[in-house]
Amino acid sequence: MGDSPTPSDHTLQVQRLFVQHQQVVLYYVLTIEPNLGDAQDIVQETFLTVSRKAQTYALGTNFPAWACTVARYQALQFQRTRARAAARLDDDVMEMLYSEDGPAPEMLGPRTEALKGCLGKLAPMAGDLIRRRYHLGQMPEAIAAAVGWTPNSVRVALTRARQTLRACVDRSLGTSELS
């Protein structure tokens, strides 16, 4: 036991902050990587990176912004290493979408609430497809087999459902002029 170094008090404080703000980090990662399982993996990697880089964080500053910046780079690295070029935005677009300060924590609550409300407004089949894809982590091929559609039909329906959700959330938040 004496061989491995013990974390410093500073590192332990940063790790505690991460645990306190883990949901904020997860919501942020889900804006980049919509697959819940992959997003959770990214959050775990973010925790490890935050722990390694704890000494670079100044206690008392905006921790969620710092952690979300680390998470953004972890998500981009995850997407690059998994060769998800077809499913992700270009890096320059990602940089424009996500500011240096990360998301404002107070913005995640209303957005999440709006998303929940909009999910309830989806047509039953669209809601089922979204649930299967993002909550159960099923790929379009598995969903197609379960619902009796072709994988391409599932992809098209998921795209339309995501567009409907995005428009609904924007309307709910009064941000449709940004789209």
C-alpha positions, 0 to 999 in steps of 0.5 A: 500500500505504501507504494502508491501515492495518496491523492492530495487534499486539493485532488480530493476536493476536486474529486468531490466537486466532480461528484457534486456536479456529475449530472451537469457534466453528463447533461453536457456530454449528452449534447455532444454524444447522444448515446447514453452508454457512450456519454457515461463512458466519457464522463468516467474518462472525464473524472479520471482526467479531472483527477489527473489534472486537479492541480490545474484547477483553482478552487473557488472558480467555476468548476462546472465550466472547467469540468465541462471543458475537460469533458468536451475534449474527452468527447471529441477524443472519444468520437475520433477514436471510435471513427464516428465521423458520420455521426458527429459534427466537425471539430470547427462546428463543435468549437463554435457551438461550445463556448470556452466557459462550457454550458451555464449550469442554470441553462441545463435545467430548463433545457432538460425540462423542455426536453422531457415535455417535448418527449411527452408530445412525440407521436407514440411510435416516435417516442418508442423509437427514441426510447429504444435508441437513447434509453436502451441503447439499441442500434437501428438494426435491432430496433428495426427487427423489434418493430418490423421496419427496415433499418433505413426506415428506423434511421429516417424516423429517428432523424425526424423525431430528433428534428421534432424534439429540437424544434420543440425544445427551441420553441419551449425555450424561445430560442428558435431564432438561433436554429 
